Amino acid sequence: MEKLFDLDYMLKSLPQIVEYLPVTLWIAFVSMLLGGIIGLATALIRIYKVPVLAPLSTLYVSYIRGTPLIVQLFLVYYGIPKFLYYFQSEYGFLQQFNVYVIPPELFALLSFSLNLGGYLSETFRAAIHSVDRGQFEAANSIGMSQTQIMLKIVLPQALTVALPNLGNTLISTVKDTSFIFMIGVVDMMGQAKIMGARSLAFFEVYVAVSLIYWLVCIIIERGLVVLEKRIRIYERSE
């Protein structure tokens, strides 16, 4: 009689899936870092209304927020090689470079970074606007430059305000990395799919991978709670 659920196989699959946890975390954390840089730059461009760049930044954020991540992933994965090949064939650009051997991990990093940049720009913009305007005026009165005001006064406070949203975004990014197996990156989800296809025990391996994602997100969440508490203690001690 066929088993409803093969617990032994599920437990056996856990360590084989965990082997690919570093791939998942690497994509998530590096994308978060790059996306944070893109998001902060985009937020500052929009706040200071930089000519030409400000409307382009608004369009970028609107597009990122208005299209699904999976579509953006496919656009980057299929679009960049197509554009590079066009410039190679038409203009002799990087003739020695084979555009079709680019590691899929790079496409995943780029698409996730651009996606996060769009969302994080709004997080940073709201956090910067939350800083009391009186502090800008006080800093101006003692001769601080706009760069000094931003680096020494505004950004430290804004990052504190933005921390909960940054944490939620990181957790969502860890889960969203489950899409990258669709462009050939073997992460935890990719390994689960491979194991399920070999054994036909799809339900068991997907339960296993879901438990790993859940545990990782719980650890990140608890770490963020500790970080927030330490920041509050530091602020009270000042």
C-alpha positions in Angstrom: 0.0 0.0 0.0 1.4 3.4 -1.0 2.3 5.7 1.9 0.4 9.0 2.3 3.6 10.7 3.5 7.1 9.2 3.5 8.6 10.8 6.6 11.9 8.9 6.3 12.5 10.2 2.8 11.5 13.7 3.9 14.1 13.6 6.7 16.7 12.1 4.4 16.2 14.9 1.9 16.7 17.7 4.4 20.6 17.6 4.5 20.8 17.3 0.7 18.6 20.4 0.3 20.5 22.3 3.1 23.7 21.8 1.1 22.3 24.5 -1.3 21.4 26.9 1.5 24.6 29.0 0.9 23.5 29.7 -2.6 20.1 31.0 -1.4 21.6 33.1 1.3 24.4 34.5 -1.0 21.8 35.6 -3.6 19.6 37.1 -0.9 22.2 39.0 1.1 24.3 40.3 -1.9 21.1 41.4 -3.7 20.0 43.1 -0.5 23.3 45.0 -0.2 23.3 46.1 -3.9 19.6 46.8 -3.8 20.2 49.0 -0.7 22.8 51.0 -2.5 20.6 51.4 -5.6 17.6 52.3 -3.4 19.4 54.9 -1.4 20.8 56.5 -4.5 17.3 56.5 -6.1 15.7 58.0 -3.0 18.3 60.8 -2.8 17.9 61.6 -6.5 14.1 61.9 -6.0 14.4 63.9 -2.8 16.8 66.5 -4.2 15.0 66.5 -7.6 18.1 66.0 -9.7 17.4 67.1 -13.2 16.8 64.4 -15.8 17.6 61.6 -13.2 14.6 62.4 -10.9 11.9 61.6 -13.5 13.8 58.6 -14.7 14.1 57.4 -11.1 10.3 57.8 -10.7 9.7 55.8 -13.8 12.1 53.1 -12.6 10.4 52.8 -9.3 6.9 52.7 -10.9 8.0 50.0 -13.3 9.6 47.8 -10.6 6.6 48.1 -8.3 4.1 47.5 -11.1 5.6 44.3 -12.6 6.0 40.9 -11.1 9.5 39.8 -9.9 9.4 36.7 -12.0 8.8 38.8 -15.2 11.7 41.0 -14.3 13.9 37.9 -13.7 13.0 36.6 -17.2 13.5 40.0 -18.8 17.1 40.2 -17.4 17.9 36.6 -18.2 16.7 36.6 -21.8 17.1 40.3 -22.5 20.7 41.0 -21.6 22.3 38.3 -23.8 20.0 39.4 -26.6 21.2 43.0 -26.4 24.9 42.0 -26.0 24.7 39.7 -29.0 23.1 42.5 -31.0 25.9 44.9 -30.2 28.4 42.2 -30.9 27.0 41.4 -34.4 26.2 45.0 -35.4 29.1 47.0 -33.9 31.8 44.4 -33.1 31.4 45.0 -29.4 33.3 42.4 -27.3 33.6 39.9 -30.1 35.7 37.4 -28.0 33.1 37.3 -25.3 30.5 34.5 -25.4 27.3 36.1 -24.0 25.6 32.8 -23.7 28.1 31.5 -21.0 27.2 34.2 -18.4 26.5 32.4 -15.1 22.8 32.5 -14.3 23.7 33.6 -10.8 24.7 37.0 -12.2 21.3 37.4 -13.8 19.6 36.5 -10.6 21.8 39.0 -8.7 21.1 41.8 -11.2 17.3 41.2 -11.4 16.9 40.9 -7.6 19.1 44.0 -7.0 17.1 46.1 -9.4 13.9 44.9 -7.9 15.0 45.6 -4.3 16.4 49.0 -5.4 12.9 50.0 -6.5 11.2 49.0 -3.3 13.9 50.1 -0.9 14.1 53.6 -2.5 10.6 54.2 -1.1 11.6 52.8 2.3 14.6 55.1 2.4 12.7 58.1 1.1 10.0 57.8 3.8 12.6 57.3 6.5 14.6 60.4 5.4 11.4 62.5 5.3 10.7 61.3 8.9 13.7 63.1 10.2 12.8 66.4 11.9 13.4 69.3 9.6 14.6 71.4 12.5 17.7 69.3 12.6 18.5 70.4 9.0 18.1 74.0 10.0 20.3 73.6 13.1 23.0 71.9 11.1 22.9 74.6 8.4 23.2 77.3 11.1 26.5 75.9 12.3 27.9 75.7 8.8 27.6 72.0 7.9 27.4 71.1 4.2 24.5 69.2 2.8 26.7 66.1 2.5 27.8 66.3 6.1 24.2 66.8 7.2 23.1 63.7 5.3 26.0 61.5 6.4 26.2 62.5 10.1 22.7 63.5 11.0 20.0 62.3 8.6 21.1 58.8 7.4 21.9 57.4 10.9 18.4 58.3 12.0 16.7 57.3 8.8 18.4 53.9 8.8 17.0 53.3 12.4 13.5 54.2 11.2 13.9 52.0 8.1 15.3 49.0 9.9 12.0 47.1 10.5 11.1 47.5 6.8 14.6 46.5 5.7 14.2 43.3 7.9 10.9 42.4 6.3 12.3 43.0 2.9 15.3 40.7 3.6 12.9 37.9 4.8 10.8 38.3 1.7 14.0 38.2 -0.5 15.1 34.9 1.1 11.7 33.5 0.1 11.7 35.0 -3.3 15.0 33.4 -4.2 12.9 30.3 -4.8 12.2 31.7 -8.3 15.9 31.5 -9.4 15.8 27.8 -10.1 13.6 28.8 -13.1 16.7 30.3 -14.8 19.0 27.4 -14.0 20.4 28.3 -10.6 20.4 25.3 -8.4 19.5 26.7 -5.0 17.4 25.0 -2.3 14.3 25.1 -4.4 16.1 23.8 -7.4 17.6 20.9 -5.5 14.2 20.1 -4.1 12.7 20.0 -7.6 15.6 17.8 -8.9 15.1 15.4 -5.9 11.3 15.3 -6.4 11.7 14.5 -10.1 14.1 11.7 -9.3 12.0 10.1 -6.6 8.5 11.4 -7.6 8.2 12.3 -3.9 7.4 15.9 -4.6 5.3 16.4 -1.6 7.9 15.2 0.8 10.7 17.3 -0.6 8.6 20.4 -0.8 7.6 20.0 2.8 11.3 19.6 3.6 12.3 22.8 1.7 9.5 24.7 3.3 10.7 23.8 6.8 14.2 25.0 5.9 12.9 28.3 4.5 10.7 28.7 7.6 13.6 28.1 10.0 16.0 30.5 8.2 13.3 33.2 8.2 12.7 32.7 12.0 16.5 33.0 12.6 16.7 36.2 10.6 13.6 37.6 12.3 15.0 36.9 15.8 18.3 38.4 14.8 16.6 41.6 13.6 14.6 41.8 16.9 17.9 41.7 18.9 19.4 44.3 16.6 16.5 46.7 17.0 16.6 46.3 20.8 20.3 47.1 20.8 19.8 50.2 18.6 17.1 51.5 21.0 19.3 51.0 24.0 22.1 52.9 22.2 19.7 55.7 21.3 18.5 56.0 24.9 22.1 56.0 26.2 23.1 59.0 24.1 
